[in-house]
């Protein structure tokens, strides 16, 4: 018996065994493929939504930073006249909140944010630092419709601080 004869005999044996086993295993790989496709699809959809939420957070933080910089320059004249001016512009909760409202009303709402509001904590902690806390609702491209149907949303809260030093 030569090597090629042995290979032929092995091939015939393999063909007979596979004919007996094949009917029982037919279609088993499709279940695995569909399961794997489902997992991959969930990962892609989740990745897209997480990325959209992070981009919305960055845009909301940009608006909060802008409002905080403007609020840091909102001089509280009453405090400045009564107590003087030290090393930074004197601000109050009222001047910070007014400056933040004016800043947000003057700019368009960022793409990816469906609504925003000034949150609790906006004001000043020391009379010199403007603190801006914004809350926004993120629009998620893949699961946003499902969340809306369930009455849910993704709320993002950001905080910015600014101070206007004097020299």
N, CA and C of each residue as an Amber inpcrd file, in Angstrom:
protein
   501
   0.8450000  -1.1570000   0.0000000   0.0000000   0.0000000   0.0000000
   0.9020000   1.2350000   0.0000000   0.5890000   2.1720000  -0.8830000
   1.3810000   3.3920000  -0.9950000   0.7440000   4.4800000  -0.1360000
   1.4420000   5.5810000  -0.0500000   0.9460000   6.7050000   0.7420000
  -0.3440000   7.2610000   0.1370000  -0.4030000   7.3590000  -1.1720000
  -1.6070000   7.9000000  -1.8060000  -2.7890000   6.9640000  -1.6250000
  -2.5400000   5.6380000  -1.6230000  -3.6400000   4.7080000  -1.3660000
  -4.1660000   4.8790000   0.0640000  -3.2790000   5.1060000   0.9930000
  -3.6910000   5.3230000   2.3890000  -4.4950000   6.6080000   2.5370000
  -4.0890000   7.6230000   1.7830000  -4.8190000   8.8980000   1.8480000
  -6.2140000   8.7420000   1.2540000  -6.3040000   7.9530000   0.1650000
  -7.6200000   7.7240000  -0.4430000  -8.5230000   6.9610000   0.5060000
  -7.9740000   5.9480000   1.1660000  -8.7640000   5.1510000   2.0990000
  -9.2160000   6.0100000   3.2810000  -8.3450000   6.8820000   3.7630000
  -8.7040000   7.7860000   4.8620000  -9.7850000   8.7630000   4.4290000
  -9.7000000   9.2580000   3.1960000 -10.7090000  10.1790000   2.6750000
 -12.0560000   9.5120000   2.5610000 -12.0790000   8.2220000   2.1120000
 -13.3500000   7.5050000   2.0070000 -13.9530000   7.2670000   3.3910000
 -13.1260000   6.9540000   4.3560000 -13.6060000   6.7380000   5.7140000
 -14.1840000   8.0390000   6.2890000 -13.5030000   9.1350000   6.0600000
 -13.9760000  10.4400000   6.5360000 -15.3050000  10.8130000   5.8830000
 -15.4670000  10.5270000   4.6070000 -16.7160000  10.8300000   3.9010000
 -17.8670000  10.0110000   4.4680000 -17.6160000   8.6960000   4.7840000
 -18.6750000   7.8630000   5.3530000 -19.0870000   8.3570000   6.7440000
 -18.1240000   8.7260000   7.5520000 -18.4290000   9.2100000   8.9070000
 -19.1930000  10.5320000   8.8330000 -18.7640000  11.4370000   7.9470000
 -19.4290000  12.7480000   7.8600000 -20.8520000  12.6150000   7.3380000
 -21.1380000  11.6060000   6.4930000 -22.5130000  11.4100000   6.0220000
 -23.4150000  10.9660000   7.1630000 -22.8690000  10.1890000   8.1070000
 -23.6810000   9.7330000   9.2330000 -23.8920000  10.8560000  10.2630000
 -22.9020000  11.7200000  10.4470000 -22.9680000  12.7690000  11.4630000
 -23.6730000  14.0090000  10.9290000 -23.5440000  14.3010000   9.6530000
 -24.0270000  15.5530000   9.0710000 -25.5000000  15.8420000   9.3120000
 -26.4300000  14.8960000   9.1830000 -27.8400000  15.2400000   9.3790000
 -28.1590000  15.7660000  10.7860000 -27.4590000  15.2790000  11.7970000
 -27.7450000  15.7300000  13.1600000 -27.2120000  17.1380000  13.4180000
 -26.1130000  17.5200000  12.8040000 -25.4740000  18.8090000  13.0630000
 -25.8460000  19.8760000  12.0510000 -26.6970000  19.5620000  11.1430000
 -27.0400000  20.5050000  10.0780000 -27.7030000  21.7610000  10.6760000
 -27.1840000  22.9640000  10.3560000 -27.7540000  24.2340000  10.7920000
 -27.3070000  24.7060000  12.1680000 -26.4430000  23.9630000  12.8400000
 -26.0050000  24.3450000  14.1840000 -25.1440000  25.6050000  14.1680000
 -24.3850000  25.8100000  13.1320000 -23.5080000  26.9840000  13.0600000
 -24.3140000  28.2650000  12.8950000 -25.4930000  28.1750000  12.2930000
 -26.2950000  29.3880000  12.0880000 -26.7470000  29.9840000  13.4180000
 -27.0260000  29.1610000  14.4120000 -27.4070000  29.6630000  15.7350000
 -26.2510000  30.4450000  16.3430000 -25.0600000  29.9130000  16.2230000
 -23.8770000  30.5850000  16.7360000 -23.6290000  31.9060000  15.9980000
 -23.7950000  31.9040000  14.6970000 -23.5830000  33.1170000  13.9020000
 -24.6060000  34.1800000  14.2740000 -25.8790000  33.8010000  14.4020000
 -26.9070000  34.7800000  14.7730000 -26.6660000  35.3330000  16.1780000
 -26.2690000  34.4920000  17.0950000 -25.9590000  34.9520000  18.4530000
 -24.7910000  35.9220000  18.4640000 -23.7660000  35.5980000  17.7020000
 -22.5970000  36.4710000  17.6200000 -22.9440000  37.8000000  16.9480000
 -23.7680000  37.7490000  15.9110000 -24.2020000  38.9900000  15.2560000
 -25.0160000  39.8620000  16.2100000 -25.8420000  39.2450000  17.0370000
 -26.6080000  40.0030000  18.0320000 -25.7140000  40.7090000  19.0310000
 -24.6860000  40.0070000  19.5040000 -23.7460000  40.6050000  20.4500000
 -22.9830000  41.7490000  19.7920000 -22.5090000  41.5420000  18.5730000
 -21.7780000  42.5920000  17.8530000 -22.6760000  43.7970000  17.6110000
 -23.9200000  43.5740000  17.2330000 -24.8590000  44.6710000  16.9970000
 -25.1050000  45.4760000  18.2740000 -25.2850000  44.8050000  19.4000000
 -25.4680000  45.5080000  20.6700000 -24.2350000  46.3280000  21.0370000
 -23.0510000  45.7930000  20.7940000 -21.8230000  46.5300000  21.0820000
 -21.7030000  47.7730000  20.2060000 -22.0300000  47.6550000  18.9340000
 -21.9470000  48.8060000  18.0300000 -22.9620000  49.8700000  18.4280000
 -24.2100000  49.4670000  18.6700000 -25.2420000  50.4300000  19.0660000
 -24.8840000  51.1090000  20.3830000 -24.4100000  50.3410000  21.3330000
 -23.9940000  50.9190000  22.6130000 -22.8260000  51.8630000  22.4550000
 -21.8750000  51.5000000  21.6160000 -20.7150000  52.3680000  21.3750000
 -21.1030000  53.6850000  20.7370000 -22.0330000  53.6390000  19.7890000
 -22.4900000  54.8700000  19.1320000 -23.1880000  55.7750000  20.1410000
 -24.0480000  55.2100000  20.9830000 -24.7750000  56.0180000  21.9650000
 -23.8510000  56.5730000  23.0510000 -22.8990000  55.7890000  23.4970000
 -21.9550000  56.2840000  24.5060000 -21.1280000  57.4270000  23.9280000
 -20.7100000  57.2870000  22.6720000 -19.9570000  58.3570000  22.0230000
 -20.8110000  59.6130000  21.8780000 -22.0640000  59.4630000  21.4960000
 -22.9610000  60.6190000  21.3670000 -23.1540000  61.3050000  22.7180000
 -23.2650000  60.5370000  23.7900000 -23.4270000  61.1220000  25.1200000
 -22.1650000  61.8700000  25.5430000 -21.0080000  61.3320000  25.2340000
 -19.7540000  62.0150000  25.5730000 -19.5910000  63.3130000  24.7850000
 -19.9660000  63.3030000  23.5170000 -19.8810000  64.5220000  22.7080000
 -20.8720000  65.5600000  23.2260000 -22.0760000  65.1370000  23.5970000
 -23.0640000  66.0600000  24.1650000 -22.5510000  66.6490000  25.4730000
 -21.8850000  65.8360000  26.2810000 -21.3020000  66.3230000  27.5360000
 -20.2380000  67.3760000  27.2680000 -19.3940000  67.1460000  26.2760000
 -18.3500000  68.1160000  25.9440000 -18.9570000  69.4330000  25.4670000
 -20.0170000  69.3630000  24.6890000 -20.6770000  70.5840000  24.2060000
 -21.3720000  71.3220000  25.3430000 -21.9790000  70.5910000  26.2590000
 -22.6120000  71.2210000  27.4080000 -21.5600000  71.8630000  28.3100000
 -20.4290000  71.2100000  28.4620000 -19.3320000  71.7650000  29.2540000
 -18.7780000  73.0320000  28.6090000 -18.7370000  73.0690000  27.2870000
 -18.2960000  74.2670000  26.5770000 -19.2320000  75.4410000  26.8750000
 -20.5360000  75.1960000  26.8410000 -21.5090000  76.2480000  27.1550000
 -21.3820000  76.6840000  28.6140000 -21.1520000  75.7350000  29.5000000
 -20.9930000  76.0490000  30.9160000 -19.7250000  76.8750000  31.1530000
 -18.6420000  76.5330000  30.4880000 -17.3950000  77.3030000  30.6090000
 -17.5850000  78.7340000  30.1160000 -18.2670000  78.8790000  28.9950000
 -18.5250000  80.2110000  28.4490000 -19.3480000  81.0470000  29.4230000
 -20.3870000  80.4590000  29.9860000 -21.2410000  81.1710000  30.9350000
 -20.4630000  81.5220000  32.2080000 -19.5970000  80.6280000  32.6640000
 -18.8200000  80.8890000  33.8750000 -17.8290000  82.0330000  33.6420000
 -17.2120000  82.0730000  32.4720000 -16.2730000  83.1680000  32.1770000
 -16.9930000  84.5100000  32.1480000 -18.1840000  84.5250000  31.5660000
 -18.9530000  85.7760000  31.5460000 -19.4220000  86.1440000  32.9480000
 -19.8410000  85.1650000  33.7280000 -20.3310000  85.4330000  35.0760000
 -19.2140000  85.9090000  36.0050000 -17.9940000  85.4670000  35.7670000
 -16.8660000  85.8980000  36.6020000 -16.6030000  87.3870000  36.4460000
 -17.0120000  87.9670000  35.3390000 -16.8330000  89.4020000  35.0980000
 -18.0560000  90.2250000  35.4890000 -19.0920000  89.5900000  36.0210000
 -20.3190000  90.2870000  36.3970000 -20.1410000  90.8980000  37.7860000
 -19.6590000  92.0960000  37.8250000 -19.3650000  92.7890000  39.0780000
 -20.6350000  93.0470000  39.8870000 -20.5840000  92.7060000  41.1600000
 -21.6590000  93.0600000  42.0830000 -21.3070000  94.4370000  42.6410000
 -21.9210000  95.4590000  42.0690000 -21.5500000  96.8370000  42.3990000
 -21.7910000  97.1720000  43.8590000 -22.8760000  96.6940000  44.4330000
 -23.1740000  97.0020000  45.8330000 -22.0710000  96.4850000  46.7540000
 -21.6390000  95.2460000  46.5450000 -20.5680000  94.6750000  47.3680000
 -19.2460000  95.3690000  47.1080000 -18.9940000  95.7400000  45.8630000
 -17.7420000  96.4060000  45.5250000 -17.6660000  97.7840000  46.1840000
 -18.7860000  98.5270000  46.1850000 -18.7800000  99.8540000  46.7920000
 -18.7280000  99.7930000  48.3100000 -19.3880000  98.7900000  48.8910000
 -19.4150000  98.7250000  50.3550000 -18.1600000  98.0810000  50.9400000
 -17.6470000  97.0480000  50.2860000 -16.5020000  96.3300000  50.8520000
 -15.2020000  96.5330000  50.1070000 -15.2630000  97.1820000  48.9710000
 -14.0450000  97.3880000  48.1950000 -13.7600000  96.1980000  47.2930000
 -12.7380000  96.3950000  46.4790000 -12.3290000  95.3510000  45.5420000
 -10.9710000  94.8350000  45.9740000 -10.8670000  93.5320000  46.0660000
  -9.6050000  92.9200000  46.4760000  -8.7940000  92.4530000  45.2800000
  -8.5130000  91.1810000  45.2510000  -7.6630000  90.6180000  44.1960000
  -8.4540000  90.0590000  43.0180000  -9.7960000  90.0800000  43.1010000
 -10.6290000  89.5690000  42.0180000 -11.9310000  90.3580000  41.9620000
 -12.6220000  90.2680000  40.8300000 -13.9200000  90.9140000  40.6700000
 -14.8900000  90.3150000  41.6870000 -15.6140000  91.1780000  42.3890000
 -16.5760000  90.7310000  43.3920000 -17.8760000  90.3530000  42.6800000
 -18.3450000  89.1220000  42.9300000 -19.5900000  88.6370000  42.3250000
 -20.5320000  88.1750000  43.4330000 -21.8050000  88.1000000  43.0930000
 -22.8040000  87.5800000  44.0290000 -23.6120000  86.5080000  43.3060000
 -24.4280000  85.7840000  44.0630000 -25.2780000  84.7570000  43.4510000
 -26.1810000  85.3640000  42.3890000 -26.7270000  86.5490000  42.6790000
 -27.6330000  87.1990000  41.7320000 -26.9390000  87.6090000  40.4400000
 -25.7470000  88.2120000  40.5450000 -25.0520000  88.6320000  39.3160000
 -24.5990000  87.4320000  38.4960000 -24.1940000  86.3690000  39.1700000
 -23.7690000  85.1580000  38.4490000 -24.9680000  84.5450000  37.7140000
 -26.0900000  84.3970000  38.3900000 -27.2710000  83.7860000  37.7610000
 -27.7760000  84.6100000  36.5850000 -27.7860000  85.9520000  36.7330000
 -28.2240000  86.8060000  35.6110000 -27.2780000  86.6880000  34.4220000
 -25.9750000  86.6970000  34.6900000 -24.9990000  86.6010000  33.6010000
 -25.1020000  85.2490000  32.8910000 -25.3350000  84.1900000  33.6400000
 -25.4710000  82.8490000  33.0520000 -26.7220000  82.7890000  32.1750000
 -27.8320000  83.3190000  32.6810000 -29.0690000  83.3280000  31.8890000
 -28.8930000  84.1080000  30.5890000 -28.2680000  85.2810000  30.6680000
 -28.0350000  86.0920000  29.4650000 -27.1430000  85.3540000  28.4710000
 -26.1040000  84.7100000  28.9830000 -25.1790000  83.9870000  28.1030000
 -25.8760000  82.8280000  27.4030000 -26.6550000  82.0580000  28.1420000
 -27.3160000  80.8910000  27.5520000 -28.4230000  81.3000000  26.5860000
 -29.1200000  82.3970000  26.8870000 -30.1670000  82.8720000  25.9840000
 -29.6030000  83.4260000  24.6840000 -28.3600000  83.9050000  24.7180000
 -27.7530000  84.5060000  23.5260000 -27.1470000  83.4680000  22.5860000
 -26.9920000  82.2610000  23.0330000 -26.3510000  81.2400000  22.1900000
 -27.3350000  80.1440000  21.8300000 -27.1370000  79.5120000  20.6680000
 -28.0210000  78.3990000  20.3000000 -27.7040000  77.1600000  21.1360000
 -28.7140000  76.3300000  21.3060000 -28.5050000  75.0860000  22.0310000
 -27.6040000  74.1750000  21.2000000 -26.6130000  73.5700000  21.8100000
 -25.6850000  72.7160000  21.0480000 -26.3760000  71.5080000  20.4260000
 -25.8360000  71.0540000  19.3000000 -26.3370000  69.8510000  18.6470000
 -26.1170000  68.6590000  19.5810000 -27.1150000  67.8070000  19.6930000
 -27.0190000  66.6320000  20.5610000 -27.6140000  66.8670000  21.9360000
 -28.0360000  68.1130000  22.2090000 -28.6880000  68.4540000  23.4760000
 -30.1140000  68.8890000  23.1490000 -31.1010000  68.2370000  23.7600000
 -32.4960000  68.5920000  23.4620000 -33.0560000  69.6120000  24.4390000
 -32.4150000  69.8260000  25.5570000 -32.8660000  70.8160000  26.5240000
 -31.8060000  71.0130000  27.5810000 -31.7860000  72.2240000  28.1580000
 -30.8370000  72.5000000  29.2370000 -31.4590000  73.4390000  30.2340000
 -30.8860000  73.4450000  31.4370000 -31.3630000  74.3480000  32.4750000
 -30.2160000  74.6230000  33.4430000 -30.3410000  75.7640000  34.1110000
 -29.3710000  76.1190000  35.1430000 -29.7460000  75.3370000  36.3910000
 -28.8080000  74.6000000  36.9350000 -29.1040000  73.7220000  38.0650000
 -28.7250000  74.3700000  39.3900000 -29.1860000  73.7300000  40.4500000
 -28.8720000  74.1990000  41.7980000 -27.3600000  74.1310000  42.0080000
 -26.8230000  75.1370000  42.6610000 -25.3870000  75.2060000  42.8820000
 -24.7410000  76.3110000  42.0650000 -25.5160000  76.9010000  41.1420000
 -25.0030000  78.0160000  40.3510000 -24.9870000  79.2560000  41.2370000
 -23.8870000  79.9600000  41.2340000 -23.7410000  81.1640000  42.0500000
 -22.2810000  81.3660000  42.3890000 -22.0140000  81.7070000  43.6340000
 -20.6410000  81.9010000  44.0890000 -20.4810000  81.2840000  45.4590000
 -19.3190000  80.7670000  45.7280000 -19.0460000  80.1680000  47.0310000
 -18.2590000  81.1100000  47.9330000 -17.4670000  81.9990000  47.3240000
 -16.5940000  82.8660000  48.1090000 -16.7030000  84.3510000  47.7450000
 -17.6430000  84.7040000  46.8690000 -17.7870000  86.0870000  46.4560000
 -16.8030000  86.5080000  45.3770000 -15.9580000  85.6110000  44.9260000
 -14.9570000  85.9180000  43.9070000 -14.9660000  84.9080000  42.7460000
 -15.4560000  83.6980000  43.0020000 -15.4720000  82.6270000  42.0050000
 -16.9050000  82.3830000  41.5390000 -17.1070000  82.4160000  40.2310000
 -18.4220000  82.1160000  39.6580000 -18.5110000  80.6100000  39.4130000
 -19.5660000  80.0010000  39.9130000 -19.8030000  78.5620000  39.7400000
 -21.0620000  78.4040000  38.8920000 -20.9470000  77.6520000  37.8030000
 -22.0750000  77.4130000  36.9080000 -22.3200000  75.9110000  36.8410000
 -23.5360000  75.5000000  37.1570000 -23.9370000  74.0980000  37.0680000
 -25.0680000  74.0320000  36.0380000 -24.8280000  73.2800000  34.9640000
 -25.8290000  73.1070000  33.9080000 -26.2460000  71.6480000  33.8340000
 -27.5350000  71.4440000  33.5770000 -28.0570000  70.1100000  33.3000000
 -28.6490000  70.1190000  31.9120000 -28.3200000  69.1040000  31.1410000
 -28.8410000  68.9870000  29.7900000 -29.3280000  67.5790000  29.5230000
 -30.2290000  67.4690000  28.5640000 -30.7400000  66.1650000  28.1460000
 -30.0910000  65.8100000  26.8140000 -29.3980000  64.6830000  26.7840000
 -28.6840000  64.2500000  25.5840000 -29.6190000  63.5150000  24.6370000
 -29.4230000  63.7570000  23.3410000 -30.1510000  63.0190000  22.3090000
 -29.2750000  61.8590000  21.8540000 -29.7560000  60.6390000  22.0350000
 -29.0000000  59.4610000  21.6370000 -29.5490000  58.9470000  20.3110000
 -28.6800000  58.7850000  19.3090000 -29.1700000  58.4410000  17.9770000
 -29.7390000  57.0290000  17.8430000 -29.2520000  56.0740000  18.5870000
 -29.6720000  54.6890000  18.3960000 -30.8000000  54.2680000  19.3350000
 -30.6850000  54.6180000  20.5890000 -31.6860000  54.1660000  21.5630000
 -32.5430000  55.3040000  22.0980000 -32.3990000  56.5000000  21.5560000
 -33.1670000  57.6470000  22.0280000 -34.6650000  57.4520000  21.8870000
 -35.1130000  56.9010000  20.7650000 -36.5460000  56.6520000  20.5570000
 -37.1000000  55.6610000  21.5550000 -36.3490000  54.6120000  21.8430000
 -36.7770000  53.6140000  22.8280000 -36.8550000  54.2320000  24.2170000
 -35.8500000  55.0360000  24.5830000 -35.8740000  55.6920000  25.8830000
 -37.0560000  56.6600000  25.9970000 -37.3340000  57.4050000  24.9270000
 -38.4670000  58.3390000  24.9330000 -39.7890000  57.5820000  25.0780000
 -39.9090000  56.4440000  24.4190000 -41.1270000  55.6460000  24.5250000
 -41.3230000  55.1170000  25.9490000 -40.2190000  54.8870000  26.6450000
 -40.2870000  54.4220000  28.0300000 -40.3890000  55.5730000  29.0270000
 -40.3660000  56.8120000  28.5190000 -40.4410000  57.9810000  29.3930000
 -39.1390000  58.2860000  30.0950000 -38.0440000  57.8620000  29.5230000
 -36.7240000  58.0610000  30.1250000 -35.8820000  58.9660000  29.2360000
 -34.8010000  59.4720000  29.8060000 -33.8530000  60.2700000  29.0440000
 -32.4920000  60.1850000  29.7300000 -31.4710000  60.6730000  29.0410000
 -30.1260000  60.7040000  29.5950000 -29.8260000  62.1500000  29.9760000
 -29.6920000  62.4050000  31.2750000 -29.4250000  63.7420000  31.7830000
 -27.9420000  63.8570000  32.1270000 -27.3400000  64.9320000  31.6660000
 -25.9190000  65.1750000  31.8990000 -25.8040000  66.4400000  32.7450000
 -25.0020000  66.4020000  33.7860000 -24.7570000  67.5640000  34.6350000
 -23.2800000  67.9090000  34.5820000 -22.9860000  69.1870000  34.3240000
 -21.5960000  69.6560000  34.2840000 -21.4590000  70.8760000  35.1770000
 -20.2480000  71.1240000  35.6400000 -19.9680000  72.2790000  36.4980000
 -18.7060000  72.9630000  36.0220000 -18.7730000  74.2930000  35.9570000
 -17.6150000  75.0950000  35.5740000 -17.4010000  76.1750000  36.6200000
 -16.1590000  76.5430000  36.8010000 -15.7880000  77.6140000  37.7350000
 -14.8760000  78.5850000  37.0200000 -15.0490000  79.8640000  37.3270000
 -14.1860000  80.8780000  36.7480000 -14.0000000  82.0120000  37.7530000
 -12.8780000  82.6750000  37.6380000 -12.5330000  83.7920000  38.5060000
 -11.8520000  84.8450000  37.6690000 -12.1670000  86.1060000  37.9100000
 -11.5580000  87.2050000  37.1700000 -10.6060000  87.9580000  38.0920000
  -9.3310000  87.5910000  38.0850000  -8.3680000  88.2520000  38.9890000
  -8.0580000  89.6780000  38.5200000  -7.7530000  90.5180000  39.4820000
  -7.3650000  91.9010000  39.1960000  -5.8760000  92.0600000  39.5070000
  -5.2340000  92.8990000  38.7150000  -3.7960000  93.1100000  38.9570000
  -3.5010000  94.5200000  39.3270000
